[in-house]
Amino acid sequence: MSKKIPQTMGQQFGRRSWAEPWKIKMVEPIRMISAEARAEAAAEAGYNTFLLKSEDVYIDLLTDSGTSAMSDRQWAGLMLGDEAYAGSRNFYHLEHAIQTHYGYKYIVPTHQGRGAEHLISQAVIKKGDFIPGNMYFTTTRLHQELAGGTFVDVIIDEAHDPANRHPFKGNVDLDKLQNLIDKVGAEKIPYVSLAGTVNMAGGQPVSMANVKALRQLCDKYGIKIYLDATRMAENVFFIQEREDGYADKPIAEILFEFCSYTDGAWMSAKKDHLVNIGGWLAVNDHDVFDAARNMVVVYEGLHTYGGMSGRDMEALAIGIEESLQDDHIRARVGQVRYLGDLLTDWGIPIVQPVGGHAIFLNAKEIYDHLPQDKFPAQTLAAELYLDSGIRAMERGVVSAGRDPETGDHRYPKLELVRLTIPRRVYTQAHMDVTAEAVKAVYDNRHNARGLKMVYEPKYLRFFQARFEKL
Ligand SMILES: *Cc1c(COP(=O)(O)O)cnc(C)c1O
């Protein structure tokens, strides 16, 4: 049985409130440009927040990727960079940190998460294979497709319903997986692509019970489980909060147990690990390691740096330790939940329950007068920038791309705008200002007219597509 989700972090921890376990030592000035300048900047960017200049942005909630503030210890670590081409001491520090906390045997460093996704996809997917996963992620699925695989969504139905308050909306539906095995045969399924938390579902966690049951089913058929560990520290926080038997266990210990049910992982270190660039692949199978370590020298760099400098690897090794401290992760998720609670109190439709890294506005419901081919979420992100200089991102029909078979838009059930909170960067006052801006756009919702796509790139179109106002 799962416990009830607490309404506030204070309730959970039996005290009045939480606060960040750090104080600010250095600041970076930000400013809001005028409404006219914002209108000009938005039009110039084709109403795509990815194409805005950062200087024109006030509060930047585009992504939590590579946008974290490093600690004084991480900055000190940069000075210890060993920039030898081969065998840098920082690589061994990094390797040790991953082996200690994630428990995998073999490590291949990469420049960021998608570098690792490329390696694992090419190493284990054959043309005609099927890759079941708990909801797609943009770069993950693309690399699986480029390797000749077909992604199949096997997440529980609750994940596709933004209002459903299931405590583990990231769980795999084992019946859906069993059906796929029965239909295509286990030999066509090299692995299950398991993400914790599930970014596209709203930062929703997978339970320990679910990964254990998944392990049992996969063992029956000889199917591997590879973990997208990008936000596993946050995932583990929710296990500690919601799953029986974990309330008194430290985050690091729960993480280690979770990973023990999987065969390997890839990581975008730009998220949980509190660095601006970096990633890795880790596996237990020596043959897979051998293939990936050979390929990394073609695409990323030698297998003891994989696209990172020595100092980057040092900051990352230290970031891994910091990311798994209980007070850090509590404040991290607490800040996200604070913003979510404000919006919920004002009746603004967001994905519930609030996940680990972001608030997802339900654009489909907010703009219920706009059909999905007028890009409601893209429109909402543009309107938020126009109102307040706050930058968010679309997670809807633009991100979902086109079906490779039919060439039609894929129409996902979720049409969302993501307000992503960088780690250790903004204060509670920034969250208040953000909530007020969202409210202003929400109150003005009936005036939104939608957008028309006027430029569409072939791959990952959400990054570079351009729009015009209707
Ligand atoms: C960001 C992300 C990736 C890709 O990582 P990059 O470092 O951006 O290349 C993969 N999976 C998930 C869940 C992510 O959020």
Ligand as a Chemical Component Dictionary entry (heavy atoms), coordinates in Angstrom:
data_LIG
# 
_chem_comp.id                   LIG 
_chem_comp.type                 NON-POLYMER 
_chem_comp.pdbx_formal_charge   0 
_chem_comp.three_letter_code    LIG 
# 
loop_
_chem_comp_atom.comp_id 
_chem_comp_atom.atom_id 
_chem_comp_atom.alt_atom_id 
_chem_comp_atom.type_symbol 
_chem_comp_atom.charge 
_chem_comp_atom.model_Cartn_x 
_chem_comp_atom.model_Cartn_y 
_chem_comp_atom.model_Cartn_z 
_chem_comp_atom.pdbx_ordinal 
LIG C1 C1 C 0 17.619 15.523 -20.797 1  
LIG C2 C2 C 0 17.227 14.127 -20.865 2  
LIG C3 C3 C 0 17.901 13.213 -21.685 3  
LIG C4 C4 C 0 18.969 13.635 -22.678 4  
LIG O1 O1 O 0 20.068 14.158 -22.046 5  
LIG P1 P1 P 0 20.955 15.365 -22.642 6  
LIG O2 O2 O 0 21.988 15.557 -21.587 7  
LIG O3 O3 O 0 20.053 16.541 -22.818 8  
LIG O4 O4 O 0 21.532 14.903 -23.926 9  
LIG C5 C5 C 0 17.505 11.884 -21.625 10 
LIG N1 N1 N 0 16.512 11.486 -20.822 11 
LIG C6 C6 C 0 15.832 12.332 -20.039 12 
LIG C7 C7 C 0 14.730 11.834 -19.167 13 
LIG C8 C8 C 0 16.160 13.684 -20.034 14 
LIG O5 O5 O 0 15.463 14.528 -19.273 15 
# 
loop_
_chem_comp_bond.comp_id 
_chem_comp_bond.atom_id_1 
_chem_comp_bond.atom_id_2 
_chem_comp_bond.value_order 
_chem_comp_bond.pdbx_ordinal 
LIG C1 C2 SING 1  
LIG C2 C3 SING 2  
LIG C2 C8 DOUB 3  
LIG C3 C4 SING 4  
LIG C3 C5 DOUB 5  
LIG C4 O1 SING 6  
LIG O1 P1 SING 7  
LIG P1 O2 DOUB 8  
LIG P1 O3 SING 9  
LIG P1 O4 SING 10 
LIG C5 N1 SING 11 
LIG N1 C6 DOUB 12 
LIG C6 C7 SING 13 
LIG C6 C8 SING 14 
LIG C8 O5 SING 15 
# 
